[in-house]
């Protein structure tokens, strides 16, 4: 399976993009595999009839994708949504509402509008993923529902209101055990290196990847590669690859009936015992127990 960077097509503005997804008929499954964005992502789930509940996985966090839940994920933070089926109808619909924000644009706003300084703190917290409070969900829903149909100026006003709500949510819960990637300005040489490193791992995680492979691909020294991962991913190279493989294992466990041993092999683990040990350390449960969560 190839993952990966999901490129957001911003029709109205290069700085943000709203999207509404409505479910009005029964469906089997949901096609949202393990992926990440260059953008900050805000998603909320509206399902008052409980017809489309699922699970969301954000790095090493597993949570509910159900009515009243809203999540904020920073750039580069891998996540996926899984749902076995939806029983939605026109009389009992469900929907999800998404806003993607360009991180460079947000940073430029902070520089030019001092009143938005608290946004920087929110961006740092989003690097570990945030589950927003129910009160924030209630305030966000009317701002995001249908925003994709508004004119650009009206969308901009909505974005500003949404940012303020996010900054004011003192009850938002941090989700993952570590930040996945710190902010890097666009059009800088290191950003290109980071994206190439991520894509290389996404395309070769099932094989044995060494730091020398990354060095050759990026034309960098070993010491530079090690420093890049530790500074921008808050992880060693070895741990980054391991965690990526575990994320892909989660996707296979949820979306297939393959034996655990086959899953381990397909994501690049050569030793089943090591895979089971690493998986339990990261998820606090065995691969089989994890799969049962989605049964």
N, C-alpha and C positions, 0 to 999 in steps of 0.2 A: 504494500500500500504506500502511495506517495502522499504525504501530507502537504499541506502546510501552512505557508503564509497565505492567509485569505486576503486578497486585495479588495478593498472596499471601493466601489465605484461611486464617487461623490457627484451626483447630477446637479445639485444646486450650488454648492460651494466646495472648494478644495479643503476648507477648514473643518467642515462638519457634514454629517449625513444622517438623516432620520429614515427609519424604515418601520413599517407596520406589517405584521404577518398574522393573518386571520385564518382560523380553522373553523369551517362550517359544515364539515362532513366527516364521517368516520375514516380514519387512516391507520395504516399499519406502520409503525416505526417512525423515525424522524432522521433525515439525512444531515446530521451535523457532527462530523467526526472531529478527531483531535486536531486542533489548529490554533493559530495565534494571529494577531494583527500588529501592524505598525502603529495603529491608533489605540487610543483609550476607548474602551467599550462599556456602555451602560445598557443593561437589558433588564426589563421587568416583565413579569408574567401575570396576565389577567385571565383568570379561570374560575369565576364564582360558582360554576356548576360542577367543578372538579371532574371535568371530562378529559383533560389532557395532561394530567400530572406526570412528571418525569423526574429524572435526576440530572444534576449538573456536576461535572468534575472540573475543578480548577486546580491544576497541578496536583498537589497531594491532598486536596480538600474534596469531599463528596457531600453534596447538599441537595436540597429539594428544588425542583423547577416547577413550582405550583403557585396558586393564586396568592398574591400578596408578597411574593419574593422579588427582590431587585438586587442586582449584582453590578459591581464596578470592577473591571479588570484593566490593568495597566498594559502598555505595549510589550509584546513579546511573551506575555503570560499565557501558556497553553491551556485550553479548556475544550470541553465538549458537552453536548446535550444528548441524552438518550431517553427514549420513550418507547415502550413496547407497542402501544396503540392509543388512539384517541377515539372517543365516542361522541365527538362534537357533532352538533346539527345546527341548522339555521336558527332553531328556537333556543338552543343551548350552545352558543359558540364559545370559543376561547381565542386568545390572541397573545402575541408577544410584541414588545415595542423596543426598538433599539436606537441608540444614538452613538455614532462613532465621532470622536474628536481628534483632530490632528494635534499632536503633542507640541510641535514647534509653535503652532499658532497660539496655543494656550499659554506657553511661556512668554511669547511676545506680548500677549495681553497683560500678563502680570507685570511686565516691565513698564508698560505704558499707562496702566491703570492701577495705581497703588492700592486702591480699595479692594483689588482682587488678590492681594498678597496671600490670603489664606488658601487660595487655590493651589499654590505650590505645595503646601503641607498635604493637601488632599491627593495630589499627584504622587507624592512619595508613598503615602499609605496604599494607593491603588496598585503599586508594584507588588504587593502581596495579596491583592484581591480584597474586596470589601463586600460584605453582605449588609445592605442598607436596612434601616429600621422600618417597621410597618408604617409609622407616621410619614416617613419620607416617601415610601411607596404611594401612599394616598395622595400626597401633594404632587408627586411626579406624574401620576397617571393622566390627569387632565392636560398636562403640559405636553406629554409625548404622544398621546393618542391622536392620530390624525395630523401630527405636525409635518409629516412628509408631504402633505398636500398644500401647505402654506407657501406664500411668496417668501423670497429670501430675507427681506427685512423682518418679516414676522417671525421667521425661523430664528434669526439672530437674537431677537428679544427672548424667545423661548430658551435658547441656549444659555443666555445670561441668567435667567431665572433658575434654570436647572443647576448651573454651577453654584449659585448661591445656596440652593437647597442642599447640595452635596457637601458643601463646606460647613453647613450648620448641623449636619447629622452627627452629633457627638456619640450616638449609640451604635454607629456602624461598627461591625465586627470584622477584624482582620482574619483572613482565611488561611493562607498558606504559611508554611513554616519558614519561608525565606523569600526575599524579593527575587524576581526572575530577570529583570533587566532595568538598569537605571536610565534616566533620561539622557539621550544623546541628541544634540542638535543636528538637523538635517544638513546635507551638503558638506559633511565633514568626512575626512578619509576614514576615520575609525568606524563610522556608521556603515560604510560600504563593507568593511572587513567583518563587522558583526553580522550583517545580513548574509554575507557569503559563508561565514562559519555556520550559522544556523541552517542555511539551506543545504550545505554539504552534509551535515549530520542528519538532516531530515531525509536525505536521499540515500544515505549509507548506514543508517543505524543498525540494520539487520546484519551487517558484516562487522568484522573486527576493525575498529577505527583506532589509529594511534595518533598521538600528538604530532608525529612526524608527517602524517597524511595531511593534517590541517596546515602545518607549516608550509608544506609544498604547495598546497592549494592557495594559500594566502600570500606566499612569498614573504614569510615572517620567520624570525628565529623562535626557538622553543621558549626562551625566557619571555619574549614579547607576547607569545600566544598565552602562556600561563598568566601573565599580568593582565591581559585583556579579559580573560574569562573571570578572574577574581575581582577585577574592578567593575566590569559592566554586567556580569551575571551573578555576582556574589556567590560564585561556586567555582570549584576547581574544574579543570577540563574533564577529568575522570567522572566527577559527580554530575556534571551537566549531561554527559552522554548517558550515564546510568539512569538519571531521572527522566530523560527523554524516552529511553527504552521502556521504563516502567509505565510512562504515560501511554505509549503505544500498546503495551500489554493490557492496560485497562480497557482500551478501545476494543481489542480483540476479545477479551473476556466477556465484554458486554454484547458485542455484535456478532459473535460466532459461538459455535458449540465445540470448537477445537479443544482437545485435551490440553491441560495446563502445560504438559511437557512440550507440546507442539507450539503453543503460544510463546513459551520461553525461547525456543529455538528461533522462531520467526522474528523476534525482536532483538536478537543478537546475544542472548545468554547461552554459553556453551555448557553450563553446569546447572542442572535443575535444582539442586540443593541450594546453590548460591542464589538463584533466582527467587526461590521461595523465601529465603532469609532476607534478601534485599527488599522484596515486596512487603513482607510483614513489617519490616523496620520502617518503611515509608508510609504504609497505609494502616498500620496497627491491626491488620487482619490478613489471613491467608488469601491467595488468589481464588480459591474455591469459595471462601466466605464472601469475598468481594463480588463474585459472580452471582451469588444468591441474592444480593441486594437488588439486582435488576431482573430477577426471575419472575 
